[in-house]
Amino acid sequence: MAELSTVSLPPTSGVEYNETGCLLCDAPPGTIDIITLLICLFGLVGNGIVLWFLSFHIKRNPFTVYILNLAVSDTFFLLCSTAYLIVCVVEYSFCVNDVFIYLLLLFQMPALLTYITSLYLLTAISTERCLSVLYPIWHRCRRPRHLSAIVCALLWALSMLFSCSVGVFCIVLSGEFCVISFLPMCFLNVLIFTPIMVLSSLTLFIKVRHSSQRHQPGKLYAVILLTVLFFLLFTVPQSVQIFLFYQNIIDSSEIFHMLTSASSSINPFIYFLVGSYGKRRFCGSIKVALQRDYPCVTHSPASSLRRDTPMEGRGSFHAALYSR
């Protein structure tokens, strides 16, 4: 089956066809494709629950703004992946090449946009939580009220700039210009955003481990570290693979698509596991995890008293989302 390259737009002018007139890269749906589709469906359910709680049941705070944008980005990526896999099955059955190529481009552009946006948002989450621990007074009293919304808007704009430039160079110009258009994005993703995410997460972990404070929102740090760890395992190899693919060093692999889909699907289940850890009740664990691990941060000194107040009587699902 033709694979969705989540961070690429391969030129369509050089595709080859077999004696039946179908694309040579087409094949019947395989095991990896079925697994990827199941991952996408489970991820859509999980991210849908997160969006529901953040939109209607949890008070907005600086960290849940990031989580809301991350859930939106992951949801759109999974929608594109699911739709693409379905189109592949239809195209293989009916061999509609022209329609297939247009749909391929239609789904790859938003997939590229949301893929890099998720990376940037995770970097922003790790960095801001690290700053909140290293400089708590500034974060509680002097942090701009709408900083989270501004940062999210800038990150979406940067992602859109990259995805549009790649789309223009790969669709209109193709050839070597397509390869060149990926270089700034790969450089920024692998050499700037990913190291910042890793360093801020490690700094946060070391700071908390050596802290002498009695009360520490340990579940928060477990959520951040697990999220970053799974993102590095599932997603960063995709950026490297795309660069090598356009340098004709390796072929595109469906395994990378599956890993990227898993990265966009796993965050809600991290909230669920962290929120329900040590509890007999699993109902509402995502809500509890969001509330407990991403407490509301206000700009008054009194917020330090409310920040560590446990939210008892709530489901663990709810608390996990709020705390982020």
Residue frames as qw, qx, qy, qz and C-alpha x, y, z in Angstrom:
[[0.000, 0.888, 0.460, 0.000, 0.00, 0.00, 0.00],
 [0.334, 0.615, -0.066, 0.711, 1.24, 3.49, -0.70],
 [0.512, -0.429, -0.510, 0.542, 2.45, 5.02, 2.49],
 [0.067, -0.961, -0.167, -0.212, 1.56, 8.39, 3.92],
 [0.590, 0.127, -0.279, 0.747, 4.80, 10.24, 4.50],
 [0.290, -0.808, -0.483, 0.172, 3.80, 12.36, 7.45],
 [0.225, -0.799, 0.071, 0.553, 6.41, 14.99, 6.93],
 [0.257, -0.250, 0.619, 0.699, 6.85, 14.84, 3.19],
 [0.625, 0.600, 0.206, -0.455, 5.17, 15.55, -0.08],
 [0.537, -0.148, 0.678, 0.479, 6.78, 13.27, -2.66],
 [0.274, 0.413, -0.337, -0.801, 6.54, 14.58, -6.19],
 [0.718, 0.280, 0.570, -0.284, 3.82, 12.93, -8.21],
 [0.519, 0.697, -0.275, -0.410, 5.26, 13.57, -11.66],
 [0.228, 0.516, -0.819, -0.106, 7.59, 10.57, -11.50],
 [0.682, -0.096, 0.622, -0.372, 5.21, 7.86, -10.34],
 [0.183, 0.252, -0.855, -0.414, 5.21, 4.59, -12.28],
 [0.776, 0.067, 0.184, -0.600, 2.35, 2.30, -13.24],
 [0.447, -0.139, 0.876, 0.116, 2.07, -1.41, -13.89],
 [0.012, 0.077, 0.794, 0.603, 0.43, -3.15, -16.82],
 [0.064, -0.620, -0.782, 0.020, -3.04, -2.69, -15.28],
 [0.053, 0.696, 0.182, 0.692, -2.61, 1.07, -15.02],
 [0.604, -0.774, -0.186, -0.034, -2.34, 1.10, -11.23],
 [0.061, -0.871, 0.448, -0.191, 0.46, 2.63, -9.22],
 [0.689, 0.266, -0.651, 0.179, 3.40, 0.28, -8.73],
 [0.036, 0.306, -0.674, 0.671, 3.59, 1.16, -5.03],
 [0.706, -0.216, 0.049, -0.673, 0.04, -0.08, -4.45],
 [0.306, 0.101, -0.942, 0.095, -0.43, -3.33, -2.58],
 [0.569, -0.539, -0.560, -0.269, -3.21, -4.98, -0.59],
 [0.391, -0.767, 0.231, -0.452, -3.61, -3.68, 2.96],
 [0.618, 0.207, -0.698, 0.296, -0.95, -5.36, 5.11],
 [0.610, -0.486, -0.558, 0.284, -0.58, -6.05, 8.80],
 [0.345, -0.169, -0.198, 0.902, 1.21, -2.76, 9.51],
 [0.167, -0.277, -0.308, -0.895, -1.52, -0.79, 7.76],
 [0.571, -0.523, -0.574, -0.265, -4.22, -2.51, 9.81],
 [0.577, -0.403, -0.437, 0.559, -2.29, -1.89, 13.04],
 [0.187, 0.018, 0.010, 0.982, -1.78, 1.75, 12.06],
 [0.338, -0.425, -0.444, -0.713, -5.49, 2.17, 11.37],
 [0.632, -0.543, -0.551, 0.052, -6.39, 0.68, 14.77],
 [0.474, -0.247, -0.277, 0.798, -3.87, 2.98, 16.46],
 [0.012, -0.204, -0.199, -0.958, -5.41, 5.97, 14.71],
 [0.484, -0.517, -0.526, -0.471, -8.94, 5.01, 15.75],
 [0.636, -0.505, -0.471, 0.344, -7.95, 4.51, 19.39],
 [0.375, -0.103, -0.099, 0.916, -6.01, 7.78, 19.30],
 [0.164, -0.393, -0.342, -0.838, -9.00, 9.65, 17.92],
 [0.591, -0.601, -0.516, -0.152, -11.16, 8.37, 20.77],
 [0.623, -0.394, -0.329, 0.591, -8.55, 9.30, 23.39],
 [0.233, 0.017, 0.057, 0.971, -7.86, 12.77, 22.01],
 [0.288, -0.516, -0.483, -0.646, -11.58, 13.34, 21.60],
 [0.604, -0.620, -0.483, 0.134, -12.07, 12.70, 25.32],
 [0.489, -0.263, -0.145, 0.819, -9.23, 15.08, 26.15],
 [0.028, 0.258, 0.290, 0.921, -10.76, 17.79, 23.94],
 [0.437, -0.612, -0.557, -0.353, -14.15, 17.25, 25.58],
 [0.598, -0.579, -0.389, 0.395, -12.80, 17.70, 29.11],
 [0.403, -0.177, 0.009, 0.898, -10.60, 20.67, 28.24],
 [0.038, -0.330, -0.412, -0.848, -13.36, 22.43, 26.35],
 [0.494, -0.524, -0.379, -0.581, -16.29, 21.94, 28.72],
 [0.790, -0.515, -0.332, -0.027, -15.26, 20.54, 32.11],
 [0.713, -0.282, -0.147, 0.625, -11.89, 22.01, 33.11],
 [0.042, -0.965, -0.061, 0.252, -11.06, 25.61, 33.91],
 [0.691, 0.626, -0.071, 0.355, -8.55, 27.03, 31.47],
 [0.496, -0.793, 0.199, 0.292, -5.02, 27.75, 32.73],
 [0.156, 0.786, -0.489, -0.344, -1.66, 28.43, 31.03],
 [0.227, -0.314, 0.906, 0.171, -0.77, 24.75, 30.72],
 [0.536, 0.380, 0.741, -0.138, -4.12, 23.43, 29.57],
 [0.429, 0.787, -0.079, -0.435, -3.95, 25.93, 26.69],
 [0.080, 0.554, -0.781, -0.278, -0.90, 24.04, 25.43],
 [0.340, 0.020, 0.937, -0.074, -2.56, 20.67, 26.01],
 [0.553, 0.601, 0.417, -0.399, -5.69, 21.77, 24.16],
 [0.399, 0.753, -0.359, -0.381, -3.63, 22.84, 21.14],
 [0.082, -0.393, 0.908, 0.120, -1.62, 19.61, 21.30],
 [0.479, 0.247, 0.815, -0.216, -4.80, 17.52, 21.36],
 [0.546, 0.716, 0.120, -0.418, -6.18, 19.47, 18.39],
 [0.223, 0.679, -0.629, -0.306, -2.95, 18.93, 16.46],
 [0.218, -0.183, 0.959, 0.001, -2.84, 15.20, 17.23],
 [0.558, 0.421, 0.620, -0.357, -6.53, 14.79, 16.36],
 [0.529, 0.737, -0.114, -0.404, -6.13, 16.38, 12.94],
 [0.089, 0.543, -0.809, -0.206, -3.05, 14.30, 12.22],
 [0.345, 0.024, 0.929, -0.133, -4.89, 11.09, 13.12],
 [0.587, 0.586, 0.358, -0.429, -7.87, 12.13, 10.99],
 [0.404, 0.717, -0.438, -0.363, -5.56, 12.64, 8.00],
 [0.063, -0.366, 0.927, 0.058, -3.86, 9.30, 8.60],
 [0.490, 0.236, 0.788, -0.289, -7.16, 7.45, 8.95],
 [0.582, 0.681, 0.122, -0.428, -8.61, 9.06, 5.84],
 [0.248, 0.663, -0.638, -0.304, -5.44, 8.30, 3.88],
 [0.235, -0.171, 0.956, -0.027, -5.46, 4.63, 4.83],
 [0.561, 0.452, 0.603, -0.343, -9.10, 4.35, 3.80],
 [0.478, 0.753, -0.179, -0.417, -8.36, 6.07, 0.48],
 [0.003, 0.506, -0.837, -0.210, -5.51, 3.62, -0.12],
 [0.422, 0.130, 0.888, -0.129, -7.90, 0.70, 0.25],
 [0.545, 0.672, 0.338, -0.369, -10.41, 2.31, -2.12],
 [0.298, 0.761, -0.433, -0.381, -7.74, 3.19, -4.66],
 [0.165, -0.314, 0.925, 0.139, -6.34, -0.33, -4.63],
 [0.486, 0.329, 0.783, -0.208, -9.83, -1.74, -5.18],
 [0.500, 0.768, 0.367, -0.161, -10.85, 0.62, -7.98],
 [0.620, -0.011, 0.327, 0.713, -7.50, 1.91, -9.28],
 [0.169, 0.934, 0.283, 0.140, -8.55, 5.56, -9.56],
 [0.694, -0.024, -0.092, 0.714, -5.10, 7.07, -9.97],
 [0.134, 0.537, 0.093, 0.828, -5.91, 10.72, -10.67],
 [0.540, -0.712, -0.166, -0.417, -8.27, 11.04, -7.73],
 [0.861, -0.363, -0.206, 0.291, -5.83, 9.13, -5.53],
 [0.566, 0.186, -0.096, 0.797, -2.94, 11.51, -6.24],
 [0.126, -0.612, -0.068, -0.778, -5.03, 14.59, -5.47],
 [0.734, -0.616, -0.172, -0.226, -6.27, 13.04, -2.22],
 [0.820, -0.092, -0.225, 0.519, -2.70, 12.09, -1.37],
 [0.303, 0.339, -0.095, 0.886, -1.62, 15.73, -1.58],
 [0.416, -0.639, -0.193, -0.617, -4.77, 16.86, 0.23],
 [0.822, -0.537, -0.186, -0.028, -4.02, 14.71, 3.27],
 [0.773, 0.031, -0.200, 0.601, -0.26, 15.19, 3.36],
 [0.141, 0.587, -0.074, 0.794, -0.30, 18.95, 3.78],
 [0.548, -0.662, 0.074, -0.506, -2.31, 19.03, 7.05],
 [0.945, -0.241, -0.155, 0.160, -0.45, 15.91, 8.21],
 [0.605, 0.295, -0.198, 0.713, 2.85, 17.75, 7.80],
 [0.144, -0.654, 0.062, -0.740, 1.43, 20.84, 9.53],
 [0.742, -0.571, 0.007, -0.350, 0.14, 18.98, 12.58],
 [0.914, -0.021, -0.241, 0.326, 3.20, 16.74, 12.83],
 [0.466, 0.303, -0.260, 0.790, 5.66, 19.58, 13.33],
 [0.344, -0.630, 0.012, -0.696, 3.15, 21.56, 15.44],
 [0.873, -0.443, -0.189, -0.079, 3.02, 18.71, 17.96],
 [0.758, 0.064, -0.242, 0.603, 6.81, 18.77, 18.24],
 [0.148, 0.469, -0.125, 0.862, 6.84, 22.52, 18.83],
 [0.575, -0.599, -0.099, -0.549, 4.02, 22.38, 21.39],
 [0.899, -0.317, -0.248, 0.173, 5.72, 19.62, 23.38],
 [0.557, 0.217, -0.218, 0.772, 8.87, 21.75, 23.42],
 [0.163, -0.560, 0.028, -0.812, 6.88, 24.72, 24.71],
 [0.781, -0.523, -0.206, -0.271, 5.21, 22.61, 27.43],
 [0.853, -0.151, -0.257, 0.429, 8.53, 21.21, 28.66],
 [0.377, 0.343, -0.146, 0.848, 10.22, 24.62, 28.58],
 [0.322, -0.603, -0.032, -0.730, 7.47, 26.47, 30.43],
 [0.842, -0.490, -0.204, -0.095, 7.11, 23.84, 33.13],
 [0.753, 0.019, -0.240, 0.612, 10.88, 23.95, 33.59],
 [0.124, 0.459, -0.089, 0.875, 10.75, 27.74, 33.97],
 [0.583, -0.610, -0.172, -0.509, 7.90, 27.45, 36.47],
 [0.879, -0.376, -0.210, 0.203, 10.15, 25.29, 38.68],
 [0.636, 0.105, -0.118, 0.756, 13.39, 27.25, 38.22],
 [0.042, 0.132, -0.089, 0.986, 11.74, 30.69, 38.52],
 [0.126, -0.525, -0.840, 0.053, 8.49, 30.14, 40.47],
 [0.049, -0.623, -0.328, 0.709, 8.04, 33.77, 41.57],
 [0.100, 0.311, -0.420, -0.847, 8.36, 35.12, 38.03],
 [0.146, -0.180, -0.881, -0.413, 6.04, 32.43, 36.71],
 [0.147, -0.584, -0.772, 0.203, 3.34, 33.15, 39.29],
 [0.106, -0.752, -0.295, 0.580, 3.57, 36.93, 39.49],
 [0.013, 0.657, -0.283, -0.699, 5.16, 38.34, 36.36],
 [0.324, 0.093, 0.839, 0.427, 4.34, 35.89, 33.61],
 [0.310, 0.095, -0.256, -0.911, 2.18, 37.55, 30.91],
 [0.620, 0.127, 0.550, -0.545, -1.40, 36.38, 31.24],
 [0.815, 0.486, 0.117, -0.294, -1.87, 35.43, 27.57],
 [0.072, -0.649, 0.708, 0.270, 1.64, 34.11, 26.95],
 [0.518, 0.018, 0.854, 0.041, 0.43, 30.53, 26.30],
 [0.578, 0.674, 0.434, -0.155, -2.06, 31.62, 23.64],
 [0.238, 0.884, -0.294, -0.275, 0.55, 33.85, 21.96],
 [0.259, -0.479, 0.816, 0.195, 3.17, 31.09, 21.93],
 [0.584, 0.256, 0.770, -0.021, 0.68, 28.59, 20.50],
 [0.504, 0.814, 0.187, -0.221, -0.33, 31.02, 17.77],
 [0.089, 0.810, -0.520, -0.256, 3.31, 31.65, 16.83],
 [0.396, -0.257, 0.873, 0.121, 4.08, 27.93, 16.75],
 [0.614, 0.505, 0.599, -0.092, 1.08, 27.22, 14.52],
 [0.374, 0.890, -0.083, -0.246, 2.19, 30.06, 12.22],
 [0.120, -0.649, 0.716, 0.228, 5.75, 28.70, 12.05],
 [0.525, 0.044, 0.849, 0.044, 4.45, 25.22, 11.25],
 [0.566, 0.703, 0.394, -0.173, 2.16, 26.60, 8.58],
 [0.177, 0.860, -0.366, -0.307, 5.06, 28.50, 7.03],
 [0.260, -0.407, 0.853, 0.199, 7.14, 25.34, 6.77],
 [0.542, 0.281, 0.791, -0.042, 4.31, 23.17, 5.47],
 [0.485, 0.811, 0.193, -0.263, 3.24, 25.73, 2.85],
 [0.088, 0.778, -0.539, -0.311, 6.81, 26.20, 1.62],
 [0.364, -0.185, 0.903, 0.137, 7.29, 22.44, 1.33],
 [0.562, 0.516, 0.624, -0.170, 3.97, 22.12, -0.49],
 [0.386, 0.862, -0.072, -0.321, 4.84, 24.84, -2.99],
 [0.005, 0.671, -0.697, -0.253, 8.34, 23.55, -3.72],
 [0.370, -0.097, 0.923, 0.049, 7.37, 19.88, -3.88],
 [0.528, 0.549, 0.627, -0.166, 4.10, 20.21, -5.82],
 [0.395, 0.886, 0.029, -0.239, 4.90, 23.12, -8.14],
 [0.178, 0.810, -0.543, -0.130, 8.66, 22.86, -8.62],
 [0.995, -0.081, 0.058, -0.021, 9.49, 19.33, -7.38],
 [0.733, 0.490, -0.293, 0.370, 12.92, 17.83, -8.00],
 [0.568, 0.060, -0.445, 0.689, 15.84, 19.17, -6.02],
 [0.173, -0.449, 0.095, -0.871, 13.82, 22.16, -4.81],
 [0.781, -0.439, -0.288, -0.338, 11.61, 19.75, -2.86],
 [0.802, -0.133, -0.394, 0.428, 14.67, 18.38, -1.04],
 [0.286, 0.288, -0.226, 0.886, 15.98, 21.86, -0.30],
 [0.417, -0.536, -0.119, -0.724, 12.63, 22.95, 1.18],
 [0.839, -0.419, -0.344, -0.048, 12.92, 20.23, 3.83],
 [0.625, 0.200, -0.419, 0.627, 16.35, 21.24, 5.06],
 [0.100, -0.445, 0.289, -0.841, 15.32, 24.24, 7.24],
 [0.768, -0.378, -0.074, -0.511, 12.50, 22.25, 8.82],
 [0.917, -0.069, -0.354, 0.172, 14.68, 19.21, 9.54],
 [0.421, 0.334, -0.404, 0.740, 17.42, 21.42, 10.93],
 [0.330, -0.454, 0.198, -0.804, 15.00, 23.26, 13.21],
 [0.866, -0.295, -0.173, -0.364, 13.24, 20.08, 14.36],
 [0.922, -0.044, -0.306, 0.234, 16.24, 17.86, 15.04],
 [0.585, 0.195, -0.293, 0.730, 18.92, 20.36, 16.08],
 [0.071, -0.347, 0.201, -0.913, 16.92, 23.05, 17.92],
 [0.654, -0.358, -0.046, -0.665, 13.46, 22.05, 19.13],
 [0.901, -0.144, -0.408, -0.022, 14.26, 18.46, 20.07],
 [0.543, 0.129, -0.514, 0.652, 17.39, 19.34, 22.13],
 [0.206, -0.362, 0.224, -0.881, 15.49, 22.13, 23.90],
 [0.797, -0.301, -0.215, -0.477, 12.73, 19.67, 24.78],
 [0.851, -0.055, -0.467, 0.233, 15.18, 17.09, 26.09],
 [0.364, 0.243, -0.433, 0.788, 17.30, 19.56, 28.07],
 [0.378, -0.384, 0.132, -0.832, 14.31, 21.26, 29.70],
 [0.870, -0.264, -0.280, -0.307, 12.79, 17.89, 30.64],
 [0.763, 0.029, -0.477, 0.435, 16.07, 16.65, 32.11],
 [0.113, 0.335, -0.338, 0.872, 16.55, 19.91, 34.01],
 [0.616, -0.387, -0.047, -0.685, 13.03, 19.64, 35.36],
 [0.906, -0.175, -0.384, -0.040, 13.57, 16.05, 36.45],
 [0.602, 0.132, -0.466, 0.634, 16.91, 16.79, 38.16],
 [0.122, -0.405, 0.213, -0.881, 15.52, 19.87, 39.90],
 [0.750, -0.371, -0.116, -0.534, 12.58, 17.96, 41.32],
 [0.878, -0.059, -0.445, 0.168, 14.68, 14.99, 42.37],
 [0.514, 0.081, -0.418, 0.745, 17.01, 17.23, 44.40],
 [0.259, -0.578, -0.054, -0.772, 14.30, 19.48, 45.77],
 [0.171, -0.013, -0.809, 0.563, 13.72, 19.49, 49.50],
 [0.478, -0.130, 0.025, -0.868, 10.12, 20.62, 49.28],
 [0.409, 0.003, 0.838, -0.361, 7.63, 18.34, 50.92],
 [0.627, 0.521, 0.511, -0.273, 4.89, 18.54, 48.34],
 [0.022, -0.395, 0.610, 0.687, 5.77, 17.95, 44.70],
 [0.759, 0.374, 0.123, -0.518, 3.30, 17.33, 41.89],
 [0.397, -0.355, 0.802, 0.272, 5.09, 14.13, 40.94],
 [0.610, 0.432, 0.664, 0.020, 2.42, 12.99, 38.51],
 [0.338, 0.899, -0.024, -0.278, 2.97, 16.13, 36.47],
 [0.046, -0.711, 0.649, 0.269, 6.60, 15.30, 35.87],
 [0.524, 0.007, 0.848, 0.087, 5.75, 11.70, 35.10],
 [0.567, 0.698, 0.414, -0.143, 3.33, 12.93, 32.43],
 [0.236, 0.899, -0.271, -0.251, 5.87, 15.31, 30.89],
 [0.239, -0.541, 0.781, 0.200, 8.74, 12.82, 30.93],
 [0.579, 0.193, 0.792, 0.031, 6.64, 9.99, 29.51],
 [0.515, 0.796, 0.249, -0.201, 5.20, 12.25, 26.81],
 [0.138, 0.847, -0.455, -0.239, 8.64, 13.47, 25.75],
 [0.414, -0.339, 0.836, 0.125, 10.11, 9.96, 25.92],
 [0.616, 0.386, 0.687, 0.002, 7.45, 8.43, 23.69],
 [0.422, 0.878, 0.029, -0.226, 7.65, 11.38, 21.31],
 [0.050, -0.732, 0.634, 0.244, 11.40, 10.90, 20.95],
 [0.471, -0.115, 0.870, 0.091, 11.02, 7.15, 20.42],
 [0.530, 0.511, 0.676, -0.031, 8.13, 7.38, 17.97],
 [0.347, 0.902, 0.231, -0.113, 8.55, 10.68, 16.14],
 [0.142, -0.823, 0.406, 0.372, 12.13, 11.92, 15.94],
 [0.510, -0.127, 0.760, 0.382, 13.22, 8.92, 13.81],
 [0.496, 0.684, 0.533, 0.040, 10.57, 10.02, 11.32],
 [0.123, 0.954, -0.118, -0.248, 12.32, 13.36, 10.72],
 [0.317, -0.551, 0.694, 0.339, 15.61, 11.56, 10.14],
 [0.562, 0.217, 0.780, 0.170, 13.93, 9.01, 7.86],
 [0.431, 0.840, 0.311, -0.109, 12.30, 11.71, 5.72],
 [0.006, -0.871, 0.383, 0.307, 15.62, 13.49, 5.25],
 [0.384, -0.314, 0.822, 0.280, 17.33, 10.22, 4.24],
 [0.571, 0.479, 0.667, -0.010, 14.40, 9.34, 1.99],
 [0.388, 0.907, 0.105, -0.126, 14.74, 12.55, 0.00],
 [0.078, -0.759, 0.595, 0.253, 18.47, 12.00, -0.24],
 [0.842, 0.306, -0.368, -0.250, 17.71, 8.60, -1.84],
 [0.010, 0.485, -0.828, 0.282, 19.56, 6.82, 0.97],
 [0.185, 0.123, 0.943, -0.249, 16.63, 4.73, 2.22],
 [0.224, -0.376, -0.678, -0.591, 13.13, 3.97, 1.04],
 [0.442, -0.330, 0.182, -0.814, 10.07, 5.29, 2.78],
 [0.257, -0.053, -0.953, 0.152, 8.75, 2.80, 5.33],
 [0.509, -0.543, -0.431, -0.511, 5.24, 2.23, 6.65],
 [0.639, -0.356, -0.543, 0.412, 6.75, 1.48, 10.06],
 [0.232, -0.015, -0.188, 0.954, 7.63, 5.16, 10.51],
 [0.364, -0.352, -0.317, -0.802, 4.07, 6.13, 9.70],
 [0.692, -0.441, -0.567, -0.076, 2.83, 3.69, 12.34],
 [0.538, -0.223, -0.423, 0.694, 5.27, 5.10, 14.93],
 [0.008, 0.141, 0.004, 0.990, 4.20, 8.67, 14.22],
 [0.540, -0.419, -0.443, -0.580, 0.55, 7.70, 14.54],
 [0.690, -0.382, -0.561, 0.253, 1.36, 6.02, 17.86],
 [0.338, -0.034, -0.273, 0.900, 3.05, 9.21, 19.06],
 [0.256, -0.237, -0.142, -0.926, -0.10, 11.24, 18.33],
 [0.679, -0.354, -0.507, -0.394, -2.30, 8.61, 20.01],
 [0.645, -0.123, -0.655, 0.373, -0.44, 7.85, 23.19],
 [0.043, 0.311, -0.330, 0.890, -0.77, 11.10, 25.16],
 [0.637, -0.379, -0.059, -0.669, -4.37, 10.52, 26.39],
 [0.903, -0.177, -0.391, 0.000, -3.41, 7.04, 27.59],
 [0.461, 0.196, -0.484, 0.717, -0.45, 8.53, 29.49],
 [0.305, -0.374, 0.182, -0.857, -2.91, 10.86, 31.24],
 [0.831, -0.267, -0.259, -0.415, -5.15, 7.91, 32.00],
 [0.822, -0.028, -0.490, 0.289, -2.39, 5.71, 33.43],
 [0.280, 0.235, -0.426, 0.827, -0.85, 8.49, 35.50],
 [0.424, -0.357, 0.062, -0.830, -4.22, 9.66, 36.77],
 [0.879, -0.252, -0.202, -0.352, -5.35, 6.18, 37.78],
 [0.565, 0.297, -0.676, 0.368, -2.03, 5.07, 39.28],
 [0.130, 0.062, -0.738, 0.659, -2.52, 3.80, 42.82],
 [0.508, 0.045, 0.231, -0.828, -6.30, 4.03, 42.60],
 [0.382, 0.165, 0.908, -0.057, -8.93, 1.36, 42.38],
 [0.464, 0.726, 0.416, -0.290, -11.20, 3.50, 40.26],
 [0.449, 0.001, 0.506, 0.737, -10.31, 4.02, 36.62],
 [0.175, 0.785, 0.556, 0.210, -13.41, 6.05, 35.75],
 [0.007, -0.993, -0.089, -0.078, -12.55, 9.65, 35.00],
 [0.757, -0.390, 0.098, 0.515, -8.81, 9.12, 35.36],
 [0.484, 0.395, 0.234, 0.745, -7.88, 11.41, 32.42],
 [0.157, -0.853, -0.205, -0.454, -9.84, 14.28, 33.93],
 [0.685, -0.714, -0.006, 0.143, -8.16, 13.80, 37.29],
 [0.755, -0.072, 0.171, 0.629, -4.71, 13.59, 35.73],
 [0.304, 0.601, 0.228, 0.703, -5.22, 16.82, 33.81],
 [0.345, -0.870, -0.122, -0.329, -6.43, 18.65, 36.90],
 [0.766, -0.613, 0.050, 0.189, -3.84, 17.34, 39.31],
 [0.755, -0.081, 0.226, 0.610, -0.72, 17.50, 37.16],
 [0.273, 0.358, 0.227, 0.863, -1.41, 20.89, 35.54],
 [0.182, -0.650, -0.585, 0.450, -2.81, 23.00, 38.37],
 [0.176, 0.903, 0.295, 0.258, -4.28, 26.40, 37.73],
 [0.546, -0.138, -0.107, 0.819, -1.61, 29.11, 37.82],
 [0.018, 0.942, 0.327, 0.072, -2.76, 32.60, 38.68],
 [0.458, 0.534, -0.150, 0.695, -0.78, 35.80, 38.94],
 [0.413, -0.771, 0.131, -0.467, -1.35, 36.50, 42.61],
 [0.055, 0.482, -0.803, 0.345, 0.83, 35.36, 45.53],
 [0.677, -0.125, 0.499, -0.527, -2.10, 33.42, 46.94],
 [0.831, 0.335, -0.316, -0.312, -1.87, 31.07, 43.99],
 [0.300, 0.437, -0.820, 0.216, 1.05, 29.31, 45.66],
 [0.407, -0.119, 0.720, -0.549, -1.34, 28.13, 48.35],
 [0.795, 0.294, 0.195, -0.494, -3.89, 26.84, 45.89],
 [0.491, 0.570, -0.602, -0.268, -1.36, 25.30, 43.55],
 [0.225, 0.258, -0.930, 0.138, -0.57, 22.28, 45.72],
 [0.569, -0.024, 0.493, -0.658, -4.05, 21.73, 47.06],
 [0.111, 0.017, 0.963, 0.243, -5.14, 18.21, 46.09],
 [0.537, 0.033, -0.202, -0.818, -8.39, 17.95, 44.22],
 [0.169, 0.006, 0.965, -0.200, -10.02, 15.11, 46.06],
 [0.488, 0.426, 0.601, -0.467, -13.27, 13.58, 45.05],
 [0.522, 0.638, -0.237, -0.513, -12.59, 13.92, 41.34],
 [0.966, 0.203, 0.157, 0.048, -11.94, 11.21, 38.79],
 [0.610, -0.451, 0.370, 0.536, -8.32, 10.53, 37.93],
 [0.513, 0.475, 0.486, 0.524, -8.92, 11.25, 34.23],
 [0.001, -0.954, -0.230, -0.192, -10.06, 14.80, 35.06],
 [0.492, -0.817, 0.155, 0.258, -7.11, 15.54, 37.35],
 [0.699, -0.090, 0.417, 0.574, -4.47, 14.46, 34.86],
 [0.372, 0.659, 0.389, 0.525, -5.71, 16.87, 32.22],
 [0.193, -0.967, -0.127, -0.105, -6.03, 19.82, 34.57],
 [0.646, -0.648, 0.190, 0.357, -2.57, 19.37, 35.99],
 [0.678, 0.221, 0.324, 0.622, -0.83, 19.59, 32.71]]
